Amino acid sequence: MEQLAKPQIICHLEKDVNYSVHEVKWIPSSAKFVAMGGKSNGTGIVEIYAMSGDGLEKISEFAKADQFKCGTFEASSLRARHLATGDFGGRLQVWDLEDSLLPVYKSTKHTAIINSIDGIAGTKVGCGAPELVTGSRDGSVMVWDVRQKDIPVAKFLPSEGTAARDCWVVAFGNSYNSEERVVCAGYDNGDVKMFDLKSMSLRWSKCLKNGVVGLQFDRKDIPMNKLVATTLESKLYCFDVRTQHPKKGFAQVTEKAHGSTVWSVKHLPQNREIFMTTGGAGSLCLWKYNYPHKRVDKDGDGLEMGVPGELSLLQNSTVSTQPITSFDWCNDKIGLSVCSAYDQTVRVLITTKLNLY
């Protein structure tokens, strides 16, 4: 009975596909999602699925020359619902899903695969311009305003004389008004770097020793609160980014989970203290962050420093035999999610009892 009192992760619907799925995303304000990836011959494909009484029904699809690696709707309005994608050829493209013959925006400034993309301010008013950020194998992080053709509004490149590190993941945060905004980037050597877009400077940097594959702020459009980073070799880090100490940086709590690479992290849209991580062994872990009694303390010099909280594992479940490459919560229905794995299957999941937390 105690086990049933916990949230349960239930596989509601699943669909086999004939290609490798790299990313899945819910289409905002709908019961549809997109699955994007690449076929064995190297071509890219985007499929649109809808939930129906008979299961998952494919509505439409389109194919392009290069495999799609990542995508987001976050920089688009609810009316347009344009999908921004990064592909293996280094192209950033924005698609109208109703007419996908040609992209509505395109850039080829990256010289290698775009590993990660994030968007902001598409549906929020008062938190700055709608922008995209891309991270690439060429080592660069670029910020884009799709109203400016083919020119990034900000670029963060490797220092002169240093080898370019493969940027595996990027994430927006701290965008609580029209001026403040940061970008976090994670690299293959374990570096996490936080760039301040207001001052165009490096605000914080830390090496986590293992390649960083997942990054997400608990909310993008509030003053920075928490940041979760997931890495190779089973580790995840939760930083309290509300208080930055000049020497020690941000307080953190570390957990080991999944027994394999922790591929991604996604915070629950309806509750920022709850998040899901996905693992290389086909597992899902549902976490809750518990704040300490006092979030800020003072060191011997009287400087403020953060106090880390604790992570509690609410539930874990294995839904695949292969790595779960992508996961996305539905903004409109608490507990509804979609995930993809390298077993060439997309699954719609339901996580119960989340309203009790």
N, C-alpha and C positions, 0 to 999 in steps of 0.2 A: 504493500500500500504506500509505503514511503517513496518507493521508486515512481509510482504513478502520480505522486504529488508534484514531482519535478516536471519541467517542460519536456515534452516528447518531440523528437524530430522525425517526422513521418514523410516517407516518399509517396507523394500523391499521384503524380503522373510522370511517365518517362517516355523518351523517344530516341530510337537509334538513328544515327545519321551516317553518311558515307564519307565523312571528312573529319579532320582534326579541328575541334572547336577550341579557340583560344580565349574567347570572351562571350559572355551572355549579359544582356541588359534589358530590364523592363522598359517598355515604351511608356513614358509618363502618362498618367491618367487613363490607363487602359488595362485590359486583361491580356495584353499581348507582350511578347518579348522578342528580341533579336538574338540570333546566334551567329557568330562570325568566326571565320577561320580559313583553312586552306585545304585543298585537295592534294592527292598524292602527286599530281602532275605539276604542282606549284601554283595553280590558279587560286585566287581568293573568292570566297563566297560569303554572302550575307543572306540568311533565311529569317523570315518573320513568321512566328507561330502565335496562334490564339488558343486560349483555353475554351473548350466546348464540352457539351455533354458526352461526346464520344472520345474525349481525351485531348491530345494536342493536335491541332490541325494546322498544316502549313498554309499560310495565306499567299505568300509570294517569296521570290528570291531574286538575287542578281549576282552575277559573277564578274570578276575583273582580273587583270593580268597577274597581280601579286597577292600573296596570302595576306589576309587581315590579321593583325596581331592584337589590336586593342580598340576600344570605342567608348564614347560617352554621349549622353544627351544633355549634360549639365550646363552647357553654355547656350542652349537653345530655349526659346520661349515655349510655353505650353501650346501655343497656337501652331507654331511651325514644327516643333518636335523633330528637328534635324539631327541626324546622327553624324558625329565627327569620328573619323577613324584614322589609325596609323597602320601602315603596312610594311611588309618586308623590304620594299623598295625605298623606304625612307619618305614616303609621301604622306602628308597630312591632307585629308579630304573631308569635306562636309557634304552629306547626302540628304536630299529630299526623298524620303521613302516612297512618296507617291509617284515620283518621276526620277528614277535612279540611272537614267542613261548617261548623264554627265553630272559631275559634282557641282554644287553651288559655290564651293570654295576649294582651292587646291594650292599646296605649296610643296616645293621639292628642295627646301633649304637643307634638310638633313641628308647626310651622305651614306647613312646605313639604316638598318631596321629601326623603326620606332617601337620601343618596347612597351611604353606606357603613355597614357593620355588622361588628363583630367580637365574638367570644365567647371565654371562658376558663374553665378549671377544671371543665368538664363531665365529663371523664374522668380528671382528675388529682386525687389525694388529697394534702392537705397544702400546697396552693398557694392557699388562700383560697377565698372563696365563688364559686359559678358566677355570672358576670355577663356582660352584653352592653353594648357601647358603640355609639352611633349618632352619625353626623355628618350635618348637614342644610344645605340651602340657606338656612335661616333664620339660619345663623351659629353655632348652638349645638351643643355636644357634650354628650351625656347618657349617663350610666352607669346601668344597670338591674340590679336583682336581681329575677328573675321571681317570687320568693317574696313580693315587696311589690307590691301591685296599683297599677298606673297612676302610681306616684310614682318618679321617678328618685332613685337614692341619691346622685348627684353631677351637678352641672350646671356647664358652663363656657360663659359667655356673653360676647358682645363687650363691651368696656369702654363705660361710659356716655359718650354723646356721639360715639362712633365708628360708622362705617358697618359693618353686619354683612357679613363676608366669607363667601362660599360655601364651606362645609367639604366637600371632595371625598373625603377618605379618613381613616379612623381605624384604630388598631391598638393592641392590648394588649402589654405587656412587663413584664419585671422582677418577675414574680410567682413568686418562688422560695420564699416561705413564706406564712403566713397573714396577714401584715401588709403586706409590700411589694407595690406594684403601680403601674405608670404607664400612661398613655394618650398616644399620639402622634396628632396631628391635622395634616393637610395642607390648605392653603387655595388658593383660586383665584389669589391674588396672590403665591404662592410661599412663604408663611410655613409653617414647620414648628414646632409647639409641643408640648412635652412637659410633661404635667401629672402631678404626683405625687399619687396618690390617698390616700396615707398622711397627708401634710401638707396636702392640698387646696390646692396652690400650683403656680405655673408654675415648672418646674424648669429649662427651657432653651428658647430660641427662636432661630430663624435664618431669614433670608429667602433662598430659592434663586432668586429673580428670575423664575422661570417657574412656572405653576400646578402644584401637586403632585397627581398622579393616583394614585400608588401608594406604599404604606408597608408595611414589614414588618420586625419583628425576626427575627433568624435562629432564635431560640427564645423562646417567651413565658415559659416556666416555669423560667428560669435567671437568675442575676444578669446584667444587661444586658451584651451582648457586641458585637453589630453591629446596625446599623439601615440598611436600604436605602430610599432615596426615589427615585421616578421622576417625571419631569416632562414638560411640553410641550417641544417643540423639541429632542427627541433626547437629553436628558441624564439620567444616573442618578448618584446619590451614595451612596457606602457610608461610613457613619460608624462609627468605633471608639468605642462608647459605654461602654467599660469604664472609661475615665479621662476625667474632665471638668476642664478647666483653668478657673479662675475668670474669665478674660478671653477666652481663645481658644475655649473650649467643647470640642467633640469634634474629634479628627483625622478627616480625610475624604480619600477618593480619588474622583475624578470621571471618568466615561467618557461618550463620545458614541456612540450606537448607534441602529440602526433607521432613521435618516434621517427620523424622524417622531416623534410623541408616543410615549413609552414608557408604555403603558397600565397595566401591572401588574407586580408582582414576587412570586415565590413560591419560598421556600427548600425544598430537598429535605428531606423529613422524616427520611430516613436519614443525611443528611450536611449539617450546617449551613453548610459552606463553599461549597456549590454552590447556585446559584439560577437560575431562568429569568425572563427579562423578555419581555414581549410588545409588539409595535409596531403603529403605525397603518397600516403598509403590509402587514399580514398576516404579519409575520416574528416568529420566535422566536430569542432569543439565550440560550445556556447559558453561565453564568459560573462561575469558581472564584475565591474570595478566597485570596490568598497572604499569610500573616502576615509582618511584618518580623522581622529577627533579634531586635530588642528592641522590645517594644510600648510601653514607657514610658520617657520621657526627662525631664530636668529643665531648666527654663528658667534665665535668668540670676539669677532670684530664688530658685532652689532649689525652685520649685513643679513638681509632676508634670504632664506633658502627654503625650497619646497620640501615637504614631507611626503614620501610615497605612501600610497594606500595599499590595498591587497586585492588580488584577483581570486575569485572563486569560480570553479568549474561547475556550471549548472547542469550541463548534459554533454555527452559525446556520442557519436553514432558513426558507423562505417556504412557508406552507401555505394561504394565502388571499389574495384580492385586496382584502379589506376589513380594517379594524382588528380585531385580536384583543382582545375586550373583557374576557375572563375566562379564567383558567387555574387548574387545581387538580391538585396531585399526589395520588396515592393513598397513604395511610399504610401500607397492607398489602402493597403490591407495588412494589418499587423500580423506578423508571423508567416506571411506568404513570401516565398523566395524561389529563385531558380539557380541552378548550378550546372557546370559542365565539367566533364572529366575526359582524360585521354583514352577511355574505353569507347569513345565516339558515341556518347549518350548524353542527352540533356535531361535534367530532372527538375520537376516542380516539387518543392518541399513545403510542408506546413509544420511550423513549430508552435506548439500549444502553450497555453498558460502564461504567455509573455505579458499579458495585461495585469498580472498579479505582482509584477515587480516595479 
